[in-house]
Amino acid sequence: MFSDLERYGSAVALVEEGRAVPYRELVAAADRVAAAVGQRALVFLFCTNTAASIAGYVGFLRHRIVPVMVDAALDAGLAAHLIEVYHPAFLWLPEGRAEAFGGRVVLRLEGYALVAREVAAPFPLHDDLALLMTTSGSTGSPKLVRQSYANLAANTSSILEYLHIAPEERAITNLPMHYVYGLSIINTHLAAGASIVVTQRTLFDRAFWSLVREARVTSLAGVPYTYAMLARLRFFRMDLPDVRTLTQAGGKLDPELHEKFARWAEENGRRFVVMYGAAEATARMGWLPPELSLAKAGAMGCAIPGGRFSLVDEEGAVIEAAGVTGELVYEGANVALGYATCGADLAKGDEWHGRYVTGDMAQRDADGIYTIVGRRKRFLKIFGKRTNLEEAEHLLRQQFPGAEVACAGRDDEMHVYTTAQAIVDGIVPFLSAKLGLHPSAFRARLVAEIPKNTAGKTLYRELENMEGAKG
């Protein structure tokens, strides 16, 4: 991965704070970081959307050094626990945290520091192991996804094919680098010789949109929360002449929002591409061709080039008929090696053999297009009736436009969390009537905020553990 970036020479790889970084400069910085490591080793990469963070990542993959992609804002205690579990030989992190975990600084570069740690017995690394992604970015869980060099190459090649990413494309880092979707954008654009505008600004910052226009960004990416916010920010009225493509992944988009963005794209000669993926499949598994986006609003699409979907029932039998709900299974060369929960797992080889049971429930229509209907674990049995929590959230967003809601709970008791005090009293009677269930099955709770990770995905486990929720 990234072994031949030199061929792009003076072409612009990164744009950061108005400074253009050509590929040859990125490669030189990347190789300098890797040379300071000097051997195949495990490195914790504390990610930020900066050129230095990307340079470290590129250098590690170019020289078969294995990075663990960690949020640079991760709590120090949680980060220390991860370090204790996996015994990395080096840390690549912002200079401000260089002294936080012990060790000796051996290199400083553009606000980052490489810290060498005294690791007497580092864990052996399997030859195929290229990269480790966290499965829960803000909780410090030791569960990591083991991705191989072949996984990265297969998924990058597939995304380049179906999105037609060419050297003239220019993306922007509005998604975090430690998140598989954000990282896939870096992988694909660098592999194509395209360029990336590197910023830590958010969609809510006017300067972000000025940067999009001034840097002539051609594509924007987002999770469902991103698109909900874009609709509120009057995105459809913005003057963004160079933005040609919008992509969405990270969870199911409400069909109404899907339709709005698909219609905007069709009417303005742009592309709106809904996708489906997971760290367990390196990044992408499914995509909805943009020409179908409006007609199939609410759908996820079909398997990416080189991949295959199937649906299985509760006994594991393959479902052949259209319109029948089953658990979605994906097969492809991008399926990761497996999980790691401790340092000893880093020596393991391929445990999944190209097959990933997603845990998502889906349906396939007569045209072979798949629609996600919910997570297997996001269903509750309420008085014997199977109830989809994601569908309940959708109904609430339709009934109370603009209100932020999230549904969780346990069998026979659904908890609905909201930040909007005005709707609290209306939640239970609405859901009771809509779902045909007794009001005692629901509990509405007012919270100060709905916890989300840095990619905008709701953290349901944290939500259930919140103190101070009223209702």
MINUNU-620452 format. One line per field, with one value per residue (C-alpha): residue in one letter; x negated, y negated, z negated. Coordinates in steps of 0.25 Angstrom, whole numbers. Layout:
N
code = [a;...]
x = [X;...]
y = [Y;...]
z = [Z;...]
***
This chain:
471
code = [m;f;s;d;l;e;r;y;g;s;a;v;a;l;v;e;e;g;r;a;v;p;y;r;e;l;v;a;a;a;d;r;v;a;a;a;v;g;q;r;a;l;v;f;l;f;c;t;n;t;a;a;s;i;a;g;y;v;g;f;l;r;h;r;i;v;p;v;m;v;d;a;a;l;d;a;g;l;a;a;h;l;i;e;v;y;h;p;a;f;l;w;l;p;e;g;r;a;e;a;f;g;g;r;v;v;l;r;l;e;g;y;a;l;v;a;r;e;v;a;a;p;f;p;l;h;d;d;l;a;l;l;m;t;t;s;g;s;t;g;s;p;k;l;v;r;q;s;y;a;n;l;a;a;n;t;s;s;i;l;e;y;l;h;i;a;p;e;e;r;a;i;t;n;l;p;m;h;y;v;y;g;l;s;i;i;n;t;h;l;a;a;g;a;s;i;v;v;t;q;r;t;l;f;d;r;a;f;w;s;l;v;r;e;a;r;v;t;s;l;a;g;v;p;y;t;y;a;m;l;a;r;l;r;f;f;r;m;d;l;p;d;v;r;t;l;t;q;a;g;g;k;l;d;p;e;l;h;e;k;f;a;r;w;a;e;e;n;g;r;r;f;v;v;m;y;g;a;a;e;a;t;a;r;m;g;w;l;p;p;e;l;s;l;a;k;a;g;a;m;g;c;a;i;p;g;g;r;f;s;l;v;d;e;e;g;a;v;i;e;a;a;g;v;t;g;e;l;v;y;e;g;a;n;v;a;l;g;y;a;t;c;g;a;d;l;a;k;g;d;e;w;h;g;r;y;v;t;g;d;m;a;q;r;d;a;d;g;i;y;t;i;v;g;r;r;k;r;f;l;k;i;f;g;k;r;t;n;l;e;e;a;e;h;l;l;r;q;q;f;p;g;a;e;v;a;c;a;g;r;d;d;e;m;h;v;y;t;t;a;q;a;i;v;d;g;i;v;p;f;l;s;a;k;l;g;l;h;p;s;a;f;r;a;r;l;v;a;e;i;p;k;n;t;a;g;k;t;l;y;r;e;l;e;n;m;e;g;a;k;g]
x = [0;-5;-18;-18;-13;-26;-21;-11;-23;-19;-4;3;5;10;15;14;16;13;0;0;-8;-13;-14;-29;-29;-18;-26;-39;-32;-26;-39;-46;-36;-37;-52;-52;-44;-54;-47;-34;-27;-14;-11;0;4;12;20;23;28;14;3;-7;3;6;-10;-12;-1;-6;-20;-16;-8;-19;-29;-21;-20;-6;2;13;22;26;34;24;35;36;36;22;26;33;22;12;20;20;4;3;11;4;-10;-13;-28;-25;-15;-12;-4;-2;-14;-5;-3;-18;-20;-7;-11;-26;-36;-47;-44;-52;-46;-38;-31;-21;-14;-15;-25;-30;-32;-40;-36;-44;-36;-44;-35;-27;-16;-19;-12;-6;-12;1;5;5;14;23;36;43;58;62;54;58;58;44;49;38;45;39;41;29;28;18;10;19;31;27;23;36;45;37;37;52;56;47;55;69;67;58;48;38;26;34;43;41;47;47;45;58;59;48;36;38;52;52;60;51;38;44;45;30;26;34;30;15;16;22;12;23;23;28;31;27;35;40;51;66;78;83;71;74;59;61;70;61;50;58;60;46;39;49;53;60;67;73;75;84;91;107;105;96;107;118;109;107;122;123;111;119;108;118;116;101;92;82;79;68;75;79;81;87;85;92;89;88;103;116;121;136;143;148;134;129;139;136;122;124;134;124;113;122;127;113;105;98;96;102;96;101;91;91;78;71;57;59;59;48;58;68;77;89;93;105;102;105;115;123;122;135;144;138;138;136;128;114;111;103;90;77;69;62;72;85;97;107;118;119;131;130;125;114;121;120;132;135;148;149;156;152;144;131;118;108;95;84;73;61;46;47;53;43;35;43;43;32;35;21;7;5;16;7;0;13;16;28;40;52;47;54;68;74;88;92;102;111;125;128;137;134;144;147;136;125;124;123;129;125;137;129;119;121;118;126;140;148;159;170;181;177;177;163;161;150;143;138;152;157;146;151;165;162;153;165;175;166;157;144;144;133;137;131;137;131;136;139;150;164;158;154;146;147;137;138;132;145;153;165;168;165;180;184;174;181;196;190;182;193;203;194;188;201;195;199;193;186;176;170;162;158;146;140;125;116;109;110;96;89;75;66;72;86;91;100;94;105;97;93;107;113;102;105;108;118;127;141;154]
y = [0;-14;-7;-15;-29;-35;-34;-45;-55;-69;-67;-72;-61;-70;-84;-89;-104;-108;-101;-91;-78;-71;-55;-56;-64;-55;-43;-49;-52;-38;-31;-40;-35;-21;-22;-26;-14;-6;8;15;12;8;-7;-15;-26;-36;-42;-56;-62;-68;-66;-60;-50;-46;-45;-36;-27;-27;-24;-12;-5;-8;-1;10;4;7;-5;-4;-16;-23;-36;-47;-52;-39;-40;-38;-27;-19;-21;-16;-4;-1;-3;7;17;17;12;3;1;-14;-25;-35;-46;-61;-68;-73;-58;-54;-52;-46;-32;-31;-27;-35;-45;-41;-50;-63;-67;-78;-77;-62;-54;-39;-33;-21;-12;-2;11;23;34;28;37;44;39;47;45;41;31;17;9;9;1;-1;3;-7;-20;-27;-16;-11;3;13;20;17;21;27;23;29;22;31;25;11;13;20;10;-2;3;6;-8;-14;-6;-9;-24;-27;-34;-41;-50;-63;-59;-67;-62;-69;-63;-66;-51;-47;-39;-28;-25;-14;-23;-35;-26;-20;-34;-36;-23;-24;-38;-36;-23;-31;-42;-52;-62;-64;-77;-75;-82;-80;-90;-85;-87;-97;-106;-116;-116;-101;-105;-116;-106;-96;-107;-113;-100;-95;-82;-72;-63;-63;-50;-48;-39;-41;-51;-59;-60;-63;-75;-79;-80;-89;-97;-100;-92;-93;-108;-108;-112;-100;-100;-90;-79;-68;-56;-54;-40;-35;-23;-20;-16;-16;-30;-33;-31;-45;-51;-41;-46;-61;-59;-50;-59;-71;-63;-59;-73;-79;-69;-64;-50;-45;-32;-24;-13;-2;3;7;7;23;21;11;0;2;14;8;-4;-9;-14;-29;-27;-19;-28;-35;-23;-14;-24;-17;-6;-2;4;15;22;14;19;32;35;43;41;52;53;64;68;71;85;80;85;75;67;67;60;45;36;46;41;48;45;39;47;41;49;42;40;28;36;34;45;45;38;35;34;35;34;49;48;40;53;59;61;61;66;61;66;55;56;46;48;33;34;25;29;26;29;31;26;32;23;29;16;18;9;10;11;11;17;31;25;13;21;22;32;23;31;42;33;31;16;9;-2;-9;-9;-16;-26;-29;-30;-40;-49;-49;-53;-63;-70;-75;-68;-60;-46;-32;-19;-8;1;15;25;20;6;-4;-16;-29;-39;-54;-67;-74;-77;-81;-67;-59;-58;-54;-43;-32;-34;-35;-22;-15;-19;-17;-3;2;5;1;-12;-5;1;-13;-23;-37;-43;-57;-58;-69;-63;-50;-45;-43;-39;-48;-42;-46;-32;-31;-23;-15;-8;-22;-27;-16;-19;-34;-39;-51;-47;-51;-45]
z = [0;4;9;22;18;24;38;35;33;32;33;20;10;-2;-4;-18;-23;-9;-7;4;1;13;14;13;1;-6;-2;-8;-21;-22;-19;-30;-41;-36;-37;-51;-54;-46;-47;-46;-59;-65;-66;-72;-63;-70;-59;-55;-42;-39;-29;-40;-44;-30;-27;-38;-34;-19;-24;-33;-22;-12;-21;-27;-41;-47;-52;-62;-58;-71;-73;-78;-87;-94;-109;-115;-124;-113;-104;-115;-117;-102;-102;-114;-106;-93;-96;-84;-82;-77;-78;-67;-74;-75;-82;-93;-97;-95;-110;-114;-113;-116;-106;-98;-87;-75;-64;-63;-51;-48;-62;-64;-72;-70;-84;-86;-97;-105;-101;-106;-99;-88;-83;-70;-57;-46;-33;-27;-37;-32;-41;-53;-55;-68;-68;-78;-76;-89;-100;-99;-97;-94;-83;-69;-55;-48;-34;-24;-12;-3;-10;-8;7;10;4;9;23;23;18;28;39;35;31;43;34;43;41;42;31;17;4;-9;-23;-30;-35;-46;-41;-52;-46;-35;-26;-27;-26;-13;-7;-10;-4;9;12;10;18;29;29;25;14;0;-7;-21;-32;-46;-44;-44;-36;-46;-44;-33;-30;-26;-15;-10;-10;-1;9;9;10;20;13;22;12;-2;-11;-23;-32;-34;-45;-35;-25;-35;-39;-25;-22;-35;-30;-17;-8;4;5;4;15;17;32;31;22;32;22;9;2;-10;-19;-34;-36;-29;-24;-27;-13;-13;-14;-4;6;3;6;18;24;22;29;40;43;42;49;37;31;18;15;3;-2;-13;-20;-33;-39;-38;-23;-23;-18;-8;-5;3;11;18;33;33;45;36;24;25;30;19;8;-6;0;-2;12;17;14;18;30;25;14;12;3;-2;-13;-23;-32;-47;-43;-34;-21;-9;-6;9;10;11;1;-11;-23;-27;-32;-22;-19;-11;-4;2;2;-7;-19;-30;-37;-50;-63;-73;-88;-94;-89;-86;-76;-67;-62;-57;-43;-35;-43;-35;-21;-13;-20;-29;-36;-38;-48;-40;-36;-21;-9;5;16;30;36;26;18;3;-8;-22;-32;-45;-54;-59;-73;-70;-71;-84;-88;-94;-99;-89;-77;-70;-70;-61;-69;-56;-51;-64;-62;-48;-52;-63;-54;-44;-55;-62;-51;-55;-69;-73;-77;-80;-84;-93;-104;-107;-104;-109;-111;-100;-105;-96;-99;-94;-95;-92;-104;-96;-91;-103;-107;-93;-91;-98;-93;-79;-79;-86;-76;-64;-68;-75;-88;-102;-107;-119;-108;-106;-115;-110;-115;-114;-113;-111;-99;-91;-92;-78;-74;-66;-53;-58;-61;-73;-85;-90;-101;-107;-105;-114;-124;-125;-138;-140;-129;-133;-130]
***
